[in-house]
Amino acid sequence: MLRQFTAAALAACATLAAVPAQAQQSVVSIGVSHIDINSKTTGLRGIGVPPGADLEVQDATTLFLSYEYRFAPNWGVELAAGIPPKHDTKAAGSIEFLGKVSSVKQMAPTFFVNYRFGDEGAQWRPFIGLGVNYTRFYDAKSEYGQKIELSDSVGPAAQLGVSYAITPEISLCGAIATAKVKSDLVATGTTVQQTTIDFRPVVYTLAVSYKF
């Protein structure tokens, strides 16, 4: 996947070099993102873990930031990020009575190639984007004194949204995005417990954009 992404990035750079300067614009956005987690795991495994033990990752809300370089009236490349949110994890299944068991922060920059429908001067402009997400988990903390580690994740990402131009430079933007985020969790204490978490996030974003 990384080899394919590198090839796509090189192709995009070649395309940018061929685009006339007057068609190029920069857009910065700031807003709020709600990360709706629909996690599914392989089940919690380890010595002393009862059958049916599971984990459930909770939602989070955070500040959204992005920079988009529009190299043509309908095309742009965007780097979307934000303030790293903290997700709580609750026990589920046969150990649900334990409640909150841990928390972790995640940093998830996402690169999109976006296509905008309509003319450049249109007030309403729907858009779609495809790209790649990198998620790094850090600062994991256990409620039971374990050392918790989660592997990084790289996967495809997609978004769908619409922008509304208030002025030629300022717009409101709403988007729904998702990405493939999967991580191996290892919790080390008196015993070692493991699982693989498929986060299956859906991210709802509302932002203000400034074009220059």
C-alpha positions as CSV (number, residue, x, y, z in Angstrom):
1,M,0.0,0.0,0.0
2,L,2.8,2.4,0.8
3,R,4.5,1.7,-2.5
4,Q,1.2,2.5,-4.3
5,F,0.7,5.7,-2.2
6,T,4.2,6.9,-3.0
7,A,3.6,6.4,-6.8
8,A,0.3,8.3,-6.5
9,A,2.0,11.1,-4.6
10,L,4.7,11.4,-7.3
11,A,2.0,11.4,-10.0
12,A,0.2,14.2,-8.1
13,C,3.4,16.3,-7.9
14,A,4.0,15.9,-11.6
15,T,0.4,17.1,-12.2
16,L,0.9,20.1,-10.0
17,A,4.0,21.1,-11.9
18,A,2.0,21.2,-15.1
19,V,-0.8,23.4,-13.8
20,P,-0.8,27.1,-14.5
21,A,-0.1,29.3,-11.4
22,Q,-3.3,31.3,-11.7
23,A,-5.4,28.2,-11.1
24,Q,-3.7,27.4,-7.7
25,Q,-5.2,28.3,-4.4
26,S,-4.7,27.5,-0.7
27,V,-7.5,26.8,1.8
28,V,-7.2,26.5,5.6
29,S,-10.0,25.2,7.7
30,I,-10.8,25.1,11.4
31,G,-13.7,23.5,13.1
32,V,-15.0,20.6,15.2
33,S,-15.0,16.9,14.5
34,H,-17.0,14.2,16.3
35,I,-15.4,10.8,16.0
36,D,-18.1,8.1,16.1
37,I,-16.3,4.8,17.0
38,N,-18.0,1.5,16.0
39,S,-15.3,-0.8,17.3
40,K,-15.2,-4.5,16.8
41,T,-12.5,-6.7,18.4
42,T,-11.3,-10.3,18.1
43,G,-12.1,-10.7,21.8
44,L,-9.8,-10.2,24.8
45,R,-7.4,-13.2,25.2
46,G,-5.0,-14.1,27.9
47,I,-4.4,-16.2,31.0
48,G,-7.2,-15.6,33.5
49,V,-9.5,-13.8,31.0
50,P,-13.0,-15.3,31.1
51,P,-14.7,-16.5,27.9
52,G,-16.7,-13.7,26.2
53,A,-14.5,-10.9,27.5
54,D,-14.4,-7.9,25.2
55,L,-13.6,-4.2,24.9
56,E,-15.5,-1.2,23.5
57,V,-13.8,2.0,22.4
58,Q,-15.8,5.2,23.1
59,D,-16.5,8.2,20.9
60,A,-14.6,11.5,21.1
61,T,-14.9,15.2,19.9
62,T,-11.9,17.3,19.0
63,L,-10.7,20.5,17.2
64,F,-10.3,20.0,13.4
65,L,-7.6,21.6,11.3
66,S,-6.8,21.1,7.6
67,Y,-4.8,22.6,4.7
68,E,-5.9,22.1,1.1
69,Y,-3.9,23.0,-2.0
70,R,-6.3,23.4,-4.9
71,F,-4.2,22.9,-8.1
72,A,-7.2,23.1,-10.4
73,P,-10.7,24.6,-10.2
74,N,-12.1,21.1,-9.3
75,W,-9.1,19.3,-7.8
76,G,-7.2,19.7,-4.6
77,V,-4.9,17.8,-2.2
78,E,-5.7,18.1,1.5
79,L,-4.0,17.2,4.8
80,A,-6.6,16.9,7.6
81,A,-5.6,16.6,11.2
82,G,-6.5,18.2,14.5
83,I,-5.9,18.2,18.2
84,P,-5.3,14.5,19.2
85,P,-8.5,13.3,21.0
86,K,-8.6,10.8,23.9
87,H,-10.7,7.7,23.7
88,D,-11.9,5.8,26.8
89,T,-12.2,2.1,26.6
90,K,-14.9,0.2,28.5
91,A,-15.1,-3.5,29.3
92,A,-17.8,-5.4,27.4
93,G,-19.2,-8.9,27.2
94,S,-18.6,-11.1,30.2
95,I,-16.5,-8.4,31.9
96,E,-18.8,-5.5,31.4
97,F,-19.1,-4.9,35.1
98,L,-15.6,-3.6,35.2
99,G,-16.6,-0.3,33.5
100,K,-13.9,1.9,32.1
101,V,-10.6,0.0,31.9
102,S,-8.3,2.3,29.9
103,S,-7.8,5.4,27.8
104,V,-5.6,6.3,24.8
105,K,-4.8,9.3,22.6
106,Q,-4.6,9.1,18.9
107,M,-2.9,11.2,16.3
108,A,-4.4,10.6,12.8
109,P,-3.3,12.8,9.9
110,T,-5.2,12.0,6.8
111,F,-4.2,12.8,3.2
112,F,-7.0,13.3,0.6
113,V,-7.2,14.0,-3.1
114,N,-10.5,15.9,-3.4
115,Y,-12.8,16.5,-6.4
116,R,-15.3,19.4,-6.2
117,F,-18.4,19.5,-8.3
118,G,-19.7,22.7,-10.0
119,D,-18.0,25.9,-11.1
120,E,-15.4,27.5,-9.0
121,G,-17.6,30.5,-8.2
122,A,-20.7,28.4,-7.2
123,Q,-22.1,29.0,-3.8
124,W,-22.8,25.4,-3.0
125,R,-20.0,22.9,-3.9
126,P,-20.3,19.2,-3.0
127,F,-17.1,17.3,-2.9
128,I,-15.7,13.8,-2.6
129,G,-12.2,12.7,-1.5
130,L,-10.1,9.5,-1.4
131,G,-6.8,9.1,0.4
132,V,-4.8,7.4,3.1
133,N,-4.9,7.6,6.9
134,Y,-2.0,7.1,9.4
135,T,-3.0,6.6,13.0
136,R,-0.6,6.6,15.9
137,F,-1.8,5.6,19.4
138,Y,0.1,6.9,22.4
139,D,-0.3,7.8,26.1
140,A,-2.3,4.7,26.8
141,K,-3.3,4.4,30.5
142,S,-4.8,1.5,32.3
143,E,-7.2,1.7,35.3
144,Y,-5.6,-1.5,36.6
145,G,-1.9,-0.7,36.4
146,Q,-1.2,-2.5,33.2
147,K,1.2,-1.3,30.5
148,I,-0.8,-0.9,27.3
149,E,0.6,-0.7,23.8
150,L,-1.3,-0.3,20.5
151,S,0.3,-0.7,17.1
152,D,0.1,2.0,14.5
153,S,-2.3,1.8,11.6
154,V,-2.2,2.7,7.9
155,G,-5.3,2.4,5.7
156,P,-7.5,3.9,3.0
157,A,-9.7,6.8,3.8
158,A,-12.7,8.5,2.1
159,Q,-14.8,11.6,2.7
160,L,-18.0,13.2,1.3
161,G,-19.0,16.8,2.0
162,V,-20.4,20.1,0.8
163,S,-19.2,23.7,1.2
164,Y,-21.2,26.9,1.2
165,A,-19.5,30.2,0.2
166,I,-20.4,33.1,2.5
167,T,-17.9,35.3,0.6
168,P,-15.5,34.5,-2.2
169,E,-12.9,33.8,0.5
170,I,-14.9,32.4,3.4
171,S,-17.0,29.2,3.4
172,L,-18.8,26.9,5.7
173,C,-18.0,23.2,5.2
174,G,-19.6,20.0,6.4
175,A,-18.1,16.5,5.8
176,I,-18.4,12.9,6.7
177,A,-15.3,10.8,6.6
178,T,-14.2,7.3,7.4
179,A,-10.9,5.3,7.3
180,K,-9.7,1.8,7.9
181,V,-8.1,1.8,11.3
182,K,-7.0,-1.5,12.9
183,S,-4.6,-2.0,15.8
184,D,-3.1,-4.8,17.8
185,L,-3.4,-4.2,21.6
186,V,-1.1,-5.8,24.2
187,A,-1.7,-5.2,27.9
188,T,1.1,-6.4,30.2
189,G,0.6,-6.8,33.9
190,T,0.7,-10.0,36.0
191,T,-0.4,-11.7,32.8
192,V,-0.4,-10.6,29.1
193,Q,-3.7,-9.8,27.5
194,Q,-4.2,-9.2,23.7
195,T,-6.8,-8.3,21.1
196,T,-7.0,-6.7,17.7
197,I,-9.3,-3.7,17.5
198,D,-11.0,-2.6,14.2
199,F,-12.1,0.9,15.1
200,R,-14.4,1.6,12.1
201,P,-14.6,5.4,12.8
202,V,-17.1,7.7,11.2
203,V,-16.0,11.3,11.5
204,Y,-18.5,14.2,11.3
205,T,-16.9,17.6,10.8
206,L,-18.2,21.2,10.6
207,A,-15.6,23.8,9.8
208,V,-15.0,27.4,8.6
209,S,-12.6,27.7,5.6
210,Y,-10.6,30.6,4.3
211,K,-9.3,30.6,0.7
212,F,-6.3,32.7,-0.4
